[in-house]
Amino acid sequence: QVQLVESGGGLVQPGGSLRLSCAASGIIFSINAMSWYRQAPGKQRELVAAITSGGTTNYADSVKGRFTISRDNAKNTVYLQMNSLKPEDTAVYYCKSSRWAWARDHDYWGQGTQVTVSS
């Protein structure tokens, strides 16, 4: 059974920091690309950051320079370090794994963790 279990969300003041973790099981973690998405109320789910199996990263313009995605293959865990948080970062953050096989993407999603940035 594939499971992506997220943790680290919570309430933080503007300008503060938070680190999200996503622990994966049931997949060969090292060959999966991992990413973080977020969805705020009334808005579409958007890609925040992604990291390939080779370690290449990409970020949404809105978080570039503030957020850092990383992975620890030995721990089957992907992280999202969030600094200089803004109220507009408030959302449910979701972890996603992706692997190309059988000529298509195989994707799995975590349950999400709430991040609230408020003074």
C-alpha positions in Angstrom: 0.0 0.0 0.0 1.3 3.4 -1.0 1.3 6.0 1.8 2.5 9.6 1.9 2.2 10.9 5.4 2.7 14.6 5.9 3.5 16.5 9.0 4.9 19.8 10.2 2.0 22.1 9.5 0.6 24.6 11.9 0.1 28.2 12.8 3.0 30.6 12.3 3.3 34.4 12.2 4.2 36.3 9.1 7.9 36.3 8.5 8.2 33.0 10.4 9.4 29.6 9.3 8.0 26.1 9.1 9.3 22.8 7.8 7.0 20.3 6.3 7.9 16.6 6.0 6.4 13.8 3.9 7.3 10.3 4.7 6.7 7.8 1.9 6.1 4.0 2.0 5.1 1.5 -0.6 7.1 3.0 -3.4 10.7 2.9 -4.5 11.3 6.4 -3.2 14.6 7.1 -4.9 13.1 6.8 -8.5 10.1 8.9 -7.8 9.9 12.6 -8.4 8.5 14.4 -5.4 6.6 17.6 -5.2 4.6 19.9 -2.9 1.3 21.4 -3.9 -1.0 23.7 -2.0 -4.6 24.7 -2.1 -6.2 27.6 -0.5 -10.0 28.0 0.0 -11.6 29.0 -3.2 -8.5 28.5 -5.3 -7.1 25.8 -7.5 -4.4 23.5 -6.3 -1.0 24.8 -7.4 2.4 23.4 -7.7 4.7 24.9 -5.1 8.0 23.0 -5.5 9.3 19.8 -7.1 12.4 17.7 -7.0 13.4 15.0 -9.5 14.9 11.7 -8.7 18.2 13.2 -9.6 17.8 16.1 -7.3 16.9 18.9 -9.7 14.5 21.4 -8.1 11.9 23.8 -9.4 9.7 26.4 -7.6 6.7 28.5 -8.2 7.6 32.1 -8.7 5.6 33.0 -5.7 7.8 31.0 -3.3 11.2 31.2 -5.1 13.9 32.3 -2.7 11.8 31.6 0.3 11.0 27.9 0.1 13.4 25.0 -0.3 12.5 21.4 -1.3 14.9 18.6 -0.4 14.8 14.9 -0.1 16.5 12.2 2.0 16.3 9.0 0.1 17.7 7.0 3.1 14.7 8.1 5.1 12.1 8.0 2.2 11.2 11.6 3.1 10.8 14.8 1.2 10.9 18.2 3.0 9.7 21.7 2.3 11.5 24.4 4.3 9.4 27.5 4.3 10.9 30.8 5.3 9.6 34.4 5.3 6.1 33.1 5.4 3.3 35.4 4.2 -0.4 35.3 4.8 -1.0 34.3 1.2 1.0 31.1 1.9 -1.9 29.9 4.0 -3.2 26.7 2.4 -3.4 22.9 2.8 -0.1 21.6 1.6 0.0 18.2 -0.2 2.8 15.9 -1.0 2.9 14.1 -4.3 5.0 11.3 -5.7 5.4 10.7 -9.5 6.9 8.0 -11.5 6.9 7.3 -15.3 5.9 3.7 -16.1 3.7 1.9 -18.7 3.9 5.1 -20.8 2.1 7.2 -18.2 2.6 9.0 -14.9 1.8 7.1 -11.7 0.9 9.6 -9.1 0.1 9.4 -5.4 -1.0 12.1 -3.0 -0.7 12.6 0.7 -3.5 13.6 2.9 -2.4 17.2 3.3 -1.3 19.4 6.2 -2.7 22.8 7.1 -0.4 25.8 7.1 -1.8 29.0 8.5 0.2 32.2 8.4 -1.5 34.9 10.6 -0.6 37.5 13.1 
